[in-house]
Amino acid sequence: MFISRQKGPTRYPFPRSAAVLIAAAAFLAGCSDGEGNRDVPQPVLVAHPDGGADAGFTAYAGEVHARQESPLSFRIGGNLVRRDADAGDRVRAGEVLAELDPGDMQLQASAAQAEMSRLGGDLERYRALLAQKLVSQSAFDAQQAAYRAARAQYELMRNQAGYTRLRAPRDGVIAARQVEAGQVVAAGQTVFVLAADGGREVAIALPESRIRAFHAGQPALVELWNAPGVRLRGTIREIAPAADPTARTYATRIALSDDAAKQVELGQSARVYIGDEDAQAAASSIPLSAIQRGADGKASVWVVDPKTRTLESVAVRLGPFGESRVPVLAGLDARDWVVTAGGHLLRAGQRVEPVDRDNRPVLPAATGTK
């Protein structure tokens, strides 16, 4: 039997370079499927869930205020000729804080007094004439009404002359000054803001999205910016019934206890921690960097199996997010090793080498082979 062989170069269904690349890829895939690369553990940063000082708490920025803050103003307008107090001054009840030019008021009071005296004399003459039946009762009554009106006008002018002095209604501290000597002020225009002695509060703004989680009487912790780590006890005293139309937040006042109020100064910046009841029950938290999106779209974390040193995706239920950590309400145990960084580069079942922040292994050395 004769078989004919075709001479010439062998023809491939694709270019020779592509064939080389496919062969190389198959070789590498074979290596990957073997005991080579898959057995090399990947170092990962891990940590146990930690309760921490802030677990279950959300922080809000605030400022220390007095419980009673009163804007002080004159009842009448005029030229401010004297100012005896400035911001930060401590004042006593009844102390004169500022004074208007009393000249016009004194002149008006003198004029009203003179008019009252004249009508008073006329009234006595009318009384004598009435006794002699020389004037009618109605004429006497009209004269008497005119005198009473003049006397009321005099009392008003005398009071207004006293209104030229602005006095402190109670003991306290001048929190703000709005005018200066020589300025013409209107009646009711704020001249000072008085922070009365007594209670101290921290003003904060609560978000509209979580406003139903807060209520009056709820406990809170206050930490001053200049005293980190020192937590003062307080409670929510009041929450505004309506949200701010611009910021969409609710103005809230945190009342400090009497002992805590002695440790703060007006105007100090503070951070207020308000606990979420569910989050506090969790008593554990993890870094925000540990949170991953699971296959179902819900929150999850990578947990290292200490026996096999492989990764497992664990679904978790989280509380309100904090600045750097988030409380875990369900899904984790305090002894779990949670991957805290680089989770987006990992996969389920992957072998890893868990280490701490000092790059030290957190599990004992593996014994034996796979």
PEUR-V994064 format. One record per residue. N is the residue number from 0. OMEGA is omega as a letter, one per 30 degrees, with the letter a starting at -180 (999 if undefined). Layout:
# PEUR-V994064
n: [N N]
omega: [OMEGA OMEGA]
This chain:
# PEUR-V994064
n: [0 1 2 3 4 5 6 7 8 9 10 11 12 13 14 15 16 17 18 19 20 21 22 23 24 25 26 27 28 29 30 31 32 33 34 35 36 37 38 39 40 41 42 43 44 45 46 47 48 49 50 51 52 53 54 55 56 57 58 59 60 61 62 63 64 65 66 67 68 69 70 71 72 73 74 75 76 77 78 79 80 81 82 83 84 85 86 87 88 89 90 91 92 93 94 95 96 97 98 99 100 101 102 103 104 105 106 107 108 109 110 111 112 113 114 115 116 117 118 119 120 121 122 123 124 125 126 127 128 129 130 131 132 133 134 135 136 137 138 139 140 141 142 143 144 145 146 147 148 149 150 151 152 153 154 155 156 157 158 159 160 161 162 163 164 165 166 167 168 169 170 171 172 173 174 175 176 177 178 179 180 181 182 183 184 185 186 187 188 189 190 191 192 193 194 195 196 197 198 199 200 201 202 203 204 205 206 207 208 209 210 211 212 213 214 215 216 217 218 219 220 221 222 223 224 225 226 227 228 229 230 231 232 233 234 235 236 237 238 239 240 241 242 243 244 245 246 247 248 249 250 251 252 253 254 255 256 257 258 259 260 261 262 263 264 265 266 267 268 269 270 271 272 273 274 275 276 277 278 279 280 281 282 283 284 285 286 287 288 289 290 291 292 293 294 295 296 297 298 299 300 301 302 303 304 305 306 307 308 309 310 311 312 313 314 315 316 317 318 319 320 321 322 323 324 325 326 327 328 329 330 331 332 333 334 335 336 337 338 339 340 341 342 343 344 345 346 347 348 349 350 351 352 353 354 355 356 357 358 359 360 361 362 363 364 365 366 367 368 369]
omega: [a l a l l l l a l a l l l a a a l l l a l l l l l l l l l l a a a a a a a a l a l l l l a l l l a l l a a a l a l a l l a a a l l l l l a l a a l l l l l a a a a l a a l a a a l a l l a a l a a a l l a a a a l l l l l l l l l l l l l a l l l a l l l l l l l l l l a l a l a l l l l l l l l l a l l l l l l l l a l l a l l l l l l a l a a l l a l a a l a a l l a a l a l l l l a l l l a l a l a a l a l l l l l a a a a a a l a l l a l a l l a l l a a l a l l a l a l l l a a l a a a a l a a a a l a l a l l a l l a l a a l a a l a l a l a l a l l a l a l a l l l l l a l l l a a a l l a a l l a a l l l l a l a a a a l a l l a l a l a l a a l a a a l l l a a l a l a a a l a l a a l a a l a l a l a l a l a l l a l l l l a l l a a l a a a 999]
